[in-house]
Amino acid sequence: MAEVAGLLLAAGAGRRFGGPKALAGLDGEPFVVRALRVLTEAGCATVRVVLGASADEVRALLPDPEAALVAGDWESGMGASLRAGLRALETTTAEAVVVHLVDLPGVGADVVRRVADGADADTVARAAFDGVPGHPVVLGRRWWPEIVAGASGDKGARDWLKGRPDLRLVECGDLGTGRDVDRREDLPG
């Protein structure tokens, strides 16, 4: 079985939310801790957390602050975080990576396990919720250089994923909502 790493993108300032979503909480648990726990419980061997806004404050919440790295250009968008995270994972033996976003409290370890099942260096897989593509996304190591070269702005790997015939959509609507939290009103209640 191939080693699968976890990459948590948690750098955003959360302008529409009113502050960094990594620091927001649900049921007394900060989003960053919740998402990190999800990746760990799903079996990700190595997990890296990409920080930006309020990096010191977010890092202080992590059980292992060494798992965090700061994307120096995080303000340019998700592409910067994705590039920084994939570069950081190049030194690991992971064959694939689960890319997860900090603002998805409705995504649990069961979703991550389902999407990552059977992942290897050639994998391109993405969770879908009631047929709508979402996160997490699993990217085989073979593709990391291409993704790093093309990731920019707030699109991350969206353009790279678009229209790929090898993209495997994995239905997870029975396990969660996949809805992100953009505003405080979006918090599950």
ROTIBA-641518 format. One record per atom (N, C-alpha, C, O): residue in three letters; atom name; x, y, z. Coordinates in steps of 0.02 Angstrom, whole numbers. Layout:
BEGIN
 resn name      u      v      w
  Ala   CA      X      Y      Z
...
This chain:
BEGIN
 resn name      u      v      w
  Met    N     42    -59      0
  Met   CA      0      0      0
  Met    C     44     62      0
  Met    O     91     68     40
  Ala    N     29    108    -44
  Ala   CA     69    169    -52
  Ala    C     59    216      8
  Ala    O      5    218     38
  Glu    N    111    252     25
  Glu   CA    108    301     79
  Glu    C     72    364     52
  Glu    O     90    390     -1
  Val    N     23    387     90
  Val   CA    -15    446     71
  Val    C     -5    499    125
  Val    O    -17    487    184
  Ala    N     17    558    104
  Ala   CA     26    615    150
  Ala    C    -38    657    151
  Ala    O    -81    649    109
  Gly    N    -42    700    200
  Gly   CA    -96    747    205
  Gly    C    -69    818    199
  Gly    O    -17    833    227
  Leu    N   -105    860    164
  Leu   CA    -85    930    156
  Leu    C   -146    973    172
  Leu    O   -196    971    136
  Leu    N   -142   1011    227
  Leu   CA   -197   1053    249
  Leu    C   -182   1125    231
  Leu    O   -132   1153    255
  Leu    N   -223   1154    190
  Leu   CA   -215   1225    170
  Leu    C   -255   1268    219
  Leu    O   -317   1265    220
  Ala    N   -219   1308    258
  Ala   CA   -250   1346    312
  Ala    C   -220   1416    317
  Ala    O   -214   1443    372
  Ala    N   -202   1446    261
  Ala   CA   -165   1509    262
  Ala    C   -209   1571    256
  Ala    O   -187   1626    272
  Gly    N   -270   1564    233
  Gly   CA   -311   1622    216
  Gly    C   -328   1668    274
  Gly    O   -330   1648    332
  Ala    N   -341   1731    256
  Ala   CA   -358   1782    305
  Ala    C   -433   1781    322
  Ala    O   -453   1812    372
  Gly    N   -473   1747    282
  Gly   CA   -545   1742    296
  Gly    C   -579   1810    295
  Gly    O   -617   1826    341
  Arg    N   -567   1849    244
  Arg   CA   -595   1917    241
  Arg    C   -671   1917    246
  Arg    O   -699   1956    284
  Arg    N   -704   1874    208
  Arg   CA   -778   1870    211
  Arg    C   -802   1841    277
  Arg    O   -858   1855    299
  Phe    N   -760   1801    308
  Phe   CA   -778   1769    371
  Phe    C   -768   1815    431
  Phe    O   -800   1808    482
  Gly    N   -722   1863    423
  Gly   CA   -708   1909    478
  Gly    C   -645   1891    517
  Gly    O   -635   1915    573
  Gly    N   -603   1850    488
  Gly   CA   -541   1829    519
  Gly    C   -520   1761    493
  Gly    O   -560   1727    460
  Pro    N   -459   1739    508
  Pro   CA   -435   1675    483
  Pro    C   -480   1617    505
  Pro    O   -494   1608    565
  Lys    N   -503   1578    457
  Lys   CA   -548   1523    472
  Lys    C   -513   1467    511
  Lys    O   -545   1428    546
  Ala    N   -447   1463    505
  Ala   CA   -409   1413    543
  Ala    C   -421   1422    618
  Ala    O   -418   1373    655
  Leu    N   -434   1483    640
  Leu   CA   -445   1498    711
  Leu    C   -517   1491    732
  Leu    O   -532   1489    792
  Ala    N   -563   1486    684
  Ala   CA   -634   1478    700
  Ala    C   -644   1410    732
  Ala    O   -603   1365    724
  Gly    N   -699   1403    767
  Gly   CA   -711   1339    800
  Gly    C   -781   1312    789
  Gly    O   -827   1348    770
  Leu    N   -787   1248    801
  Leu   CA   -851   1214    798
  Leu    C   -851   1163    854
  Leu    O   -805   1122    859
  Asp    N   -901   1165    896
  Asp   CA   -905   1121    954
  Asp    C   -842   1124    997
  Asp    O   -820   1073   1024
  Gly    N   -815   1185   1004
  Gly   CA   -757   1195   1047
  Gly    C   -690   1174   1017
  Gly    O   -639   1176   1052
  Glu    N   -690   1154    955
  Glu   CA   -628   1132    923
  Glu    C   -611   1179    865
  Glu    O   -652   1189    820
  Pro    N   -551   1209    866
  Pro   CA   -531   1253    810
  Pro    C   -531   1215    744
  Pro    O   -513   1156    741
  Phe    N   -552   1249    691
  Phe   CA   -554   1217    624
  Phe    C   -487   1184    606
  Phe    O   -487   1129    579
  Val    N   -431   1218    621
  Val   CA   -366   1190    602
  Val    C   -353   1125    639
  Val    O   -325   1078    609
  Val    N   -372   1121    701
  Val   CA   -361   1059    740
  Val    C   -408   1005    714
  Val    O   -388    947    708
  Arg    N   -470   1023    699
  Arg   CA   -519    976    674
  Arg    C   -496    945    607
  Arg    O   -497    884    599
  Ala    N   -475    988    560
  Ala   CA   -453    964    494
  Ala    C   -390    922    499
  Ala    O   -383    872    464
  Leu    N   -344    941    542
  Leu   CA   -283    902    553
  Leu    C   -301    834    582
  Leu    O   -273    783    561
  Arg    N   -346    832    629
  Arg   CA   -369    769    659
  Arg    C   -400    724    605
  Arg    O   -389    663    605
  Val    N   -440    753    561
  Val   CA   -472    715    508
  Val    C   -419    680    464
  Val    O   -425    621    449
  Leu    N   -367    718    444
  Leu   CA   -315    688    402
  Leu    C   -277    633    439
  Leu    O   -262    581    410
  Thr    N   -263    645    502
  Thr   CA   -227    595    542
  Thr    C   -269    532    553
  Thr    O   -245    476    544
  Glu    N   -333    542    571
  Glu   CA   -377    484    582
  Glu    C   -388    444    518
  Glu    O   -401    384    520
  Ala    N   -383    478    461
  Ala   CA   -392    444    396
  Ala    C   -331    403    377
  Ala    O   -333    365    329
  Gly    N   -276    411    414
  Gly   CA   -217    371    400
  Gly    C   -161    404    362
  Gly    O   -115    371    340
  Cys    N   -165    470    353
  Cys   CA   -111    505    318
  Cys    C    -47    498    360
  Cys    O    -45    516    419
  Ala    N      6    473    328
  Ala   CA     68    458    363
  Ala    C    103    522    387
  Ala    O    123    526    445
  Thr    N    110    569    343
  Thr   CA    142    633    358
  Thr    C     90    686    343
  Thr    O     56    682    293
  Val    N     85    736    387
  Val   CA     38    791    374
  Val    C     75    857    381
  Val    O    112    868    429
  Arg    N     65    900    332
  Arg   CA     92    968    334
  Arg    C     33   1017    333
  Arg    O    -17   1006    298
  Val    N     40   1071    371
  Val   CA    -11   1122    375
  Val    C     20   1187    349
  Val    O     70   1211    376
  Val    N    -10   1215    296
  Val   CA     16   1277    266
  Val    C    -20   1336    298
  Val    O    -81   1341    296
  Leu    N     20   1380    328
  Leu   CA     -7   1439    363
  Leu    C     11   1503    327
  Leu    O     54   1504    283
  Gly    N    -23   1556    346
  Gly   CA    -10   1623    318
  Gly    C    -34   1674    368
  Gly    O      3   1696    411
  Ala    N    -98   1694    363
  Ala   CA   -128   1743    409
  Ala    C   -126   1715    480
  Ala    O   -142   1657    492
  Ser    N   -106   1757    527
  Ser   CA   -103   1738    598
  Ser    C    -65   1673    609
  Ser    O    -84   1632    651
  Ala    N    -11   1663    572
  Ala   CA     27   1600    573
  Ala    C     48   1580    644
  Ala    O     42   1522    662
  Asp    N     74   1626    682
  Asp   CA     98   1609    749
  Asp    C     41   1585    794
  Asp    O     48   1538    833
  Glu    N    -16   1619    789
  Glu   CA    -74   1601    829
  Glu    C   -101   1532    809
  Glu    O   -119   1493    853
  Val    N   -104   1519    744
  Val   CA   -128   1454    720
  Val    C    -79   1399    739
  Val    O    -99   1346    762
  Arg    N    -14   1412    729
  Arg   CA     37   1361    744
  Arg    C     33   1340    818
  Arg    O     44   1282    835
  Ala    N     18   1388    861
  Ala   CA     14   1373    933
  Ala    C    -42   1324    950
  Ala    O    -40   1292   1003
  Leu    N    -91   1316    906
  Leu   CA   -146   1270    917
  Leu    C   -129   1198    897
  Leu    O   -164   1151    917
  Leu    N    -78   1190    857
  Leu   CA    -62   1124    829
  Leu    C    -29   1079    881
  Leu    O     13   1101    919
  Pro    N    -48   1015    882
  Pro   CA    -15    968    927
  Pro    C     60    961    912
  Pro    O    100    952    957
  Asp    N     78    967    848
  Asp   CA    148    965    827
  Asp    C    162   1027    785
  Asp    O    151   1026    724
  Pro    N    186   1081    816
  Pro   CA    199   1143    778
  Pro    C    249   1134    721
  Pro    O    250   1175    675
  Glu    N    289   1081    724
  Glu   CA    338   1068    670
  Glu    C    304   1046    605
  Glu    O    335   1047    552
  Ala    N    241   1027    609
  Ala   CA    204   1007    549
  Ala    C    185   1067    506
  Ala    O    164   1059    449
  Ala    N    192   1127    534
  Ala   CA    171   1188    500
  Ala    C    227   1219    460
  Ala    O    286   1215    478
  Leu    N    208   1250    405
  Leu   CA    254   1291    366
  Leu    C    215   1352    344
  Leu    O    154   1350    338
  Val    N    250   1406    331
  Val   CA    217   1468    311
  Val    C    231   1480    237
  Val    O    289   1478    215
  Ala    N    179   1492    199
  Ala   CA    186   1511    128
  Ala    C    198   1586    128
  Ala    O    153   1625    143
  Gly    N    259   1607    111
  Gly   CA    277   1677    114
  Gly    C    232   1722     71
  Gly    O    221   1780     87
  Asp    N    207   1694     16
  Asp   CA    165   1732    -29
  Asp    C     91   1711    -23
  Asp    O     54   1714    -72
  Trp    N     70   1690     37
  Trp   CA      3   1664     47
  Trp    C    -51   1713     26
  Trp    O   -105   1691      5
  Glu    N    -38   1778     30
  Glu   CA    -90   1827     12
  Glu    C   -108   1826    -62
  Glu    O   -160   1852    -81
  Ser    N    -67   1795   -104
  Ser   CA    -83   1790   -175
  Ser    C   -135   1737   -190
  Ser    O   -159   1733   -246
  Gly    N   -152   1695   -140
  Gly   CA   -206   1647   -150
  Gly    C   -186   1575   -135
  Gly    O   -129   1561   -117
  Met    N   -235   1531   -144
  Met   CA   -226   1460   -129
  Met    C   -169   1427   -168
  Met    O   -138   1380   -144
  Gly    N   -156   1452   -228
  Gly   CA   -102   1425   -268
  Gly    C    -35   1427   -232
  Gly    O      5   1381   -237
  Ala    N    -23   1482   -196
  Ala   CA     40   1490   -158
  Ala    C     44   1436   -103
  Ala    O     97   1407    -93
  Ser    N    -10   1424    -69
  Ser   CA    -11   1373    -16
  Ser    C      0   1304    -45
  Ser    O     38   1264    -18
  Leu    N    -32   1289   -101
  Leu   CA    -24   1224   -133
  Leu    C     48   1213   -155
  Leu    O     76   1160   -144
  Arg    N     77   1264   -186
  Arg   CA    148   1259   -207
  Arg    C    193   1246   -147
  Arg    O    236   1201   -149
  Ala    N    185   1286    -94
  Ala   CA    228   1279    -35
  Ala    C    220   1210     -3
  Ala    O    270   1179     16
  Gly    N    159   1186      2
  Gly   CA    146   1121     32
  Gly    C    175   1064     -8
  Gly    O    206   1019     20
  Leu    N    165   1065    -74
  Leu   CA    191   1010   -115
  Leu    C    267   1011   -114
  Leu    O    298    958   -112
  Arg    N    298   1069   -115
  Arg   CA    371   1073   -111
  Arg    C    396   1044    -45
  Arg    O    446   1009    -43
  Ala    N    360   1058     10
  Ala   CA    380   1032     75
  Ala    C    375    956     78
  Ala    O    414    924    113
  Leu    N    328    928     41
  Leu   CA    319    855     42
  Leu    C    367    818     -5
  Leu    O    370    757     -3
  Glu    N    403    855    -47
  Glu   CA    450    822    -93
  Glu    C    503    782    -56
  Glu    O    530    734    -83
  Thr    N    519    801      6
  Thr   CA    571    766     45
  Thr    C    544    703     79
  Thr    O    583    667    111
  Thr    N    479    690     74
  Thr   CA    450    631    105
  Thr    C    449    573     56
  Thr    O    467    581     -3
  Thr    N    428    515     80
  Thr   CA    422    457     36
  Thr    C    350    446     13
  Thr    O    335    393    -16
  Ala    N    307    494     24
  Ala   CA    237    488      5
  Ala    C    230    480    -71
  Ala    O    264    514   -109
  Glu    N    186    436    -91
  Glu   CA    171    424   -162
  Glu    C    113    467   -185
  Glu    O    105    478   -245
  Ala    N     73    492   -138
  Ala   CA     15    534   -154
  Ala    C      2    579    -95
  Ala    O     27    568    -40
  Val    N    -38    631   -107
  Val   CA    -57    678    -55
  Val    C   -131    692    -57
  Val    O   -160    700   -111
  Val    N   -162    695      2
  Val   CA   -231    717      9
  Val    C   -228    792     24
  Val    O   -202    812     75
  Val    N   -256    833    -21
  Val   CA   -258    905    -10
  Val    C   -327    920     20
  Val    O   -379    908    -10
  His    N   -325    948     81
  His   CA   -386    962    118
  His    C   -386   1037    136
  His    O   -334   1067    144
  Leu    N   -445   1066    141
  Leu   CA   -452   1136    158
  Leu    C   -478   1144    229
  Leu    O   -519   1105    253
  Val    N   -453   1195    263
  Val   CA   -469   1205    334
  Val    C   -543   1223    346
  Val    O   -568   1213    401
  Asp    N   -577   1249    296
  Asp   CA   -645   1272    306
  Asp    C   -699   1223    285
  Asp    O   -752   1242    261
  Leu    N   -685   1158    294
  Leu   CA   -733   1106    276
  Leu    C   -750   1063    336
  Leu    O   -733   1004    338
  Pro    N   -785   1091    386
  Pro   CA   -799   1052    446
  Pro    C   -845    992    435
  Pro    O   -850    948    477
  Gly    N   -880    991    378
  Gly   CA   -924    935    362
  Gly    C   -890    877    327
  Gly    O   -923    829    306
  Val    N   -824    880    321
  Val   CA   -786    826    290
  Val    C   -749    789    345
  Val    O   -708    818    381
  Gly    N   -765    725    353
  Gly   CA   -734    685    405
  Gly    C   -682    636    377
  Gly    O   -669    634    317
  Ala    N   -652    599    422
  Ala   CA   -599    551    404
  Ala    C   -626    498    355
  Ala    O   -588    473    314
  Asp    N   -690    481    360
  Asp   CA   -719    431    315
  Asp    C   -717    456    243
  Asp    O   -706    416    197
  Val    N   -728    520    232
  Val   CA   -724    549    164
  Val    C   -652    544    139
  Val    O   -640    523     82
  Val    N   -604    565    180
  Val   CA   -534    563    160
  Val    C   -513    492    143
  Val    O   -480    480     93
  Arg    N   -531    444    186
  Arg   CA   -513    374    173
  Arg    C   -542    350    106
  Arg    O   -508    316     68
  Arg    N   -605    367     93
  Arg   CA   -637    344     31
  Arg    C   -602    373    -31
  Arg    O   -589    336    -79
  Val    N   -587    437    -30
  Val   CA   -555    469    -87
  Val    C   -483    444    -97
  Val    O   -460    438   -153
  Ala    N   -449    430    -42
  Ala   CA   -378    409    -45
  Ala    C   -370    334    -55
  Ala    O   -314    311    -66
  Asp    N   -424    296    -52
  Asp   CA   -419    224    -58
  Asp    C   -384    203   -123
  Asp    O   -405    222   -177
  Gly    N   -330    165   -115
  Gly   CA   -294    140   -173
  Gly    C   -248    191   -207
  Gly    O   -222    178   -261
  Ala    N   -238    249   -176
  Ala   CA   -197    302   -206
  Ala    C   -126    278   -217
  Ala    O    -97    241   -178
  Asp    N    -97    303   -273
  Asp   CA    -27    290   -288
  Asp    C      1    351   -325
  Asp    O    -32    403   -328
  Ala    N     60    345   -353
  Ala   CA     94    401   -384
  Ala    C     57    429   -445
  Ala    O     71    486   -466
  Asp    N     11    391   -474
  Asp   CA    -24    414   -534
  Asp    C    -95    439   -520
  Asp    O   -130    461   -566
  Thr    N   -117    437   -459
  Thr   CA   -186    453   -441
  Thr    C   -204    526   -452
  Thr    O   -165    571   -438
  Val    N   -264    536   -478
  Val   CA   -296    601   -481
  Val    C   -369    587   -461
  Val    O   -408    561   -501
  Ala    N   -386    604   -398
  Ala   CA   -453    589   -373
  Ala    C   -480    650   -336
  Ala    O   -443    690   -309
  Arg    N   -546    654   -335
  Arg   CA   -578    711   -304
  Arg    C   -644    690   -274
  Arg    O   -683    654   -305
  Ala    N   -658    713   -214
  Ala   CA   -723    700   -183
  Ala    C   -777    737   -222
  Ala    O   -766    792   -248
  Ala    N   -835    706   -224
  Ala   CA   -894    738   -252
  Ala    C   -950    730   -201
  Ala    O   -955    678   -168
  Phe    N   -991    781   -195
  Phe   CA  -1047    780   -148
  Phe    C  -1111    790   -188
  Phe    O  -1123    845   -214
  Asp    N  -1151    737   -193
  Asp   CA  -1210    738   -235
  Asp    C  -1193    758   -306
  Asp    O  -1229    797   -338
  Gly    N  -1137    732   -331
  Gly   CA  -1115    743   -399
  Gly    C  -1075    807   -411
  Gly    O  -1049    817   -466
  Val    N  -1069    849   -360
  Val   CA  -1033    913   -368
  Val    C   -961    903   -343
  Val    O   -950    887   -285
  Pro    N   -911    914   -387
  Pro   CA   -841    906   -366
  Pro    C   -823    953   -310
  Pro    O   -843   1011   -309
  Gly    N   -783    927   -262
  Gly   CA   -762    968   -205
  Gly    C   -695    945   -179
  Gly    O   -652    924   -217
  His    N   -686    949   -114
  His   CA   -624    929    -81
  His    C   -641    877    -28
  His    O   -697    875     -2
  Pro    N   -594    835    -12
  Pro   CA   -523    836    -30
  Pro    C   -509    811   -100
  Pro    O   -551    781   -134
  Val    N   -447    826   -121
  Val   CA   -421    803   -185
  Val    C   -359    762   -171
  Val    O   -320    779   -127
  Val    N   -351    707   -207
  Val   CA   -291    666   -200
  Val    C   -250    671   -263
  Val    O   -274    661   -318
  Leu    N   -186    688   -254
  Leu   CA   -140    699   -310
  Leu    C    -79    653   -303
  Leu    O    -43    656   -254
  Gly    N    -70    611   -354
  Gly   CA    -12    568   -355
  Gly    C     52    607   -364
  Gly    O     53    660   -397
  Arg    N    106    583   -336
  Arg   CA    171    617   -336
  Arg    C    195    633   -408
  Arg    O    228    683   -418
  Arg    N    178    591   -455
  Arg   CA    198    602   -524
  Arg    C    178    671   -549
  Arg    O    212    701   -590
  Trp    N    122    697   -524
  Trp   CA     93    759   -549
  Trp    C    116    821   -511
  Trp    O    104    877   -534
  Trp    N    149    813   -454
  Trp   CA    166    870   -412
  Trp    C    205    924   -449
  Trp    O    188    983   -443
  Pro    N    257    908   -488
  Pro   CA    293    961   -523
  Pro    C    249   1002   -571
  Pro    O    255   1064   -574
  Glu    N    204    969   -607
  Glu   CA    158   1004   -652
  Glu    C    112   1050   -614
  Glu    O     99   1107   -634
  Ile    N     87   1026   -557
  Ile   CA     40   1065   -517
  Ile    C     76   1125   -487
  Ile    O     49   1181   -489
  Val    N    136   1115   -461
  Val   CA    175   1171   -433
  Val    C    187   1224   -486
  Val    O    183   1284   -472
  Ala    N    203   1202   -547
  Ala   CA    218   1249   -601
  Ala    C    156   1289   -622
  Ala    O    163   1346   -645
  Gly    N     97   1261   -614
  Gly   CA     37   1295   -638
  Gly    C     -8   1325   -586
  Gly    O    -54   1362   -603
  Ala    N      5   1312   -522
  Ala   CA    -39   1336   -469
  Ala    C    -29   1411   -458
  Ala    O     27   1434   -445
  Ser    N    -83   1449   -464
  Ser   CA    -77   1521   -453
  Ser    C   -144   1548   -428
  Ser    O   -196   1516   -435
  Gly    N   -142   1607   -400
  Gly   CA   -203   1640   -377
  Gly    C   -244   1597   -330
  Gly    O   -217   1556   -293
  Asp    N   -309   1607   -331
  Asp   CA   -354   1570   -287
  Asp    C   -379   1504   -317
  Asp    O   -421   1471   -288
  Lys    N   -354   1487   -375
  Lys   CA   -378   1427   -409
  Lys    C   -345   1363   -386
  Lys    O   -372   1308   -396
  Gly    N   -286   1367   -354
  Gly   CA   -251   1307   -334
  Gly    C   -239   1263   -394
  Gly    O   -206   1284   -442
  Ala    N   -265   1201   -392
  Ala   CA   -256   1154   -448
  Ala    C   -319   1149   -491
  Ala    O   -325   1103   -532
  Arg    N   -367   1194   -482
  Arg   CA   -431   1190   -518
  Arg    C   -422   1184   -593
  Arg    O   -451   1140   -625
  Asp    N   -382   1229   -622
  Asp   CA   -373   1227   -695
  Asp    C   -338   1163   -717
  Asp    O   -354   1134   -769
  Trp    N   -290   1140   -677
  Trp   CA   -254   1078   -693
  Trp    C   -301   1018   -692
  Trp    O   -295    973   -733
  Leu    N   -348   1018   -646
  Leu   CA   -396    962   -640
  Leu    C   -450    963   -694
  Leu    O   -476    911   -713
  Lys    N   -466   1023   -718
  Lys   CA   -522   1031   -765
  Lys    C   -511    989   -828
  Lys    O   -461    995   -863
  Gly    N   -560    947   -843
  Gly   CA   -561    909   -905
  Gly    C   -512    851   -908
  Gly    O   -503    822   -962
  Arg    N   -480    834   -853
  Arg   CA   -433    777   -854
  Arg    C   -471    712   -862
  Arg    O   -517    698   -824
  Pro    N   -453    672   -913
  Pro   CA   -488    609   -922
  Pro    C   -471    558   -868
  Pro    O   -509    510   -858
  Asp    N   -416    568   -832
  Asp   CA   -396    521   -780
  Asp    C   -422    540   -710
  Asp    O   -407    507   -661
  Leu    N   -460    595   -706
  Leu   CA   -488    616   -642
  Leu    C   -543    568   -621
  Leu    O   -591    555   -657
  Arg    N   -535    541   -561
  Arg   CA   -584    495   -533
  Arg    C   -625    534   -481
  Arg    O   -599    553   -429
  Leu    N   -689    545   -496
  Leu   CA   -734    577   -448
  Leu    C   -760    523   -401
  Leu    O   -785    471   -423
  Val    N   -755    535   -336
  Val   CA   -775    487   -286
  Val    C   -834    515   -247
  Val    O   -827    564   -210
  Glu    N   -892    486   -257
  Glu   CA   -953    511   -225
  Glu    C   -949    502   -149
  Glu    O   -937    447   -125
  Cys    N   -959    556   -113
  Cys   CA   -956    556    -40
  Cys    C  -1016    589     -8
  Cys    O  -1015    602     53
  Gly    N  -1068    604    -46
  Gly   CA  -1126    638    -20
  Gly    C  -1161    600     36
  Gly    O  -1197    630     76
  Asp    N  -1150    534     39
  Asp   CA  -1179    495     93
  Asp    C  -1140    502    158
  Asp    O  -1163    480    211
  Leu    N  -1080    533    154
  Leu   CA  -1037    539    213
  Leu    C  -1032    610    241
  Leu    O  -1014    619    299
  Gly    N  -1048    659    201
  Gly   CA  -1042    728    223
  Gly    C  -1070    776    172
  Gly    O  -1096    756    120
  Thr    N  -1064    841    188
  Thr   CA  -1093    891    144
  Thr    C  -1041    920     95
  Thr    O  -1058    937     39
  Gly    N   -979    924    117
  Gly   CA   -928    955     75
  Gly    C   -933   1030     69
  Gly    O   -895   1061     33
  Arg    N   -981   1060    105
  Arg   CA   -989   1133    101
  Arg    C   -936   1168    140
  Arg    O   -919   1149    196
  Asp    N   -909   1221    109
  Asp   CA   -859   1260    145
  Asp    C   -893   1315    185
  Asp    O   -952   1330    174
  Val    N   -856   1343    231
  Val   CA   -881   1396    273
  Val    C   -848   1461    250
  Val    O   -790   1473    264
  Asp    N   -886   1503    215
  Asp   CA   -860   1566    191
  Asp    C   -877   1624    238
  Asp    O   -838   1672    245
  Arg    N   -934   1620    269
  Arg   CA   -957   1673    315
  Arg    C   -979   1641    380
  Arg    O   -992   1581    383
  Arg    N   -982   1680    432
  Arg   CA  -1002   1652    497
  Arg    C  -1072   1620    494
  Arg    O  -1086   1572    530
  Glu    N  -1115   1647    450
  Glu   CA  -1183   1618    443
  Glu    C  -1181   1547    415
  Glu    O  -1229   1510    423
  Asp    N  -1125   1528    383
  Asp   CA  -1118   1462    354
  Asp    C  -1101   1408    405
  Asp    O  -1103   1349    389
  Leu    N  -1084   1428    465
  Leu   CA  -1066   1379    517
  Leu    C  -1125   1333    531
  Leu    O  -1182   1356    539
  Pro    N  -1112   1268    535
  Pro   CA  -1166   1222    553
  Pro    C  -1193   1240    621
  Pro    O  -1154   1255    666
  Gly    N  -1257   1237    629
  Gly   CA  -1284   1256    694
  Gly    C  -1340   1215    712
  Gly    O  -1369   1223    766
